């Protein structure tokens, strides 16, 4: 990691505790679900199963992200310092994801979604048997301890 990247990372560690307050006024521009449907959580799997699988794939907390409507999980997998795979799971079992710049590397490009792409095949690879293309409605609930666990920030 370059000295500039280390400095940016330290800045985000300082901003994280106040980020929800800073982000709130801009939330009026965000609503619904972002694009890039991948599929649905496959029958027989729970949100806990999926989280354990994604953690093994290198996914974890994505604290600098909008909360989409009915979202129960928002995790990312870093691809170096500048890029990340961002996955969201919704209460009805739908899974969406996209590849984007990290907010640490380029906050403006991240929030304006510049360079954001679907990369569906990558997500299908990460998800394996946990995703189905056949619409399968689930009733997922967020883990009540998730916010507590996710508040413990780790930067790779």
Order of alpha helices (4+ residues) and beta strands (2+ residues): alpha-beta-alpha-beta-beta-beta-beta-alpha-alpha-beta-alpha
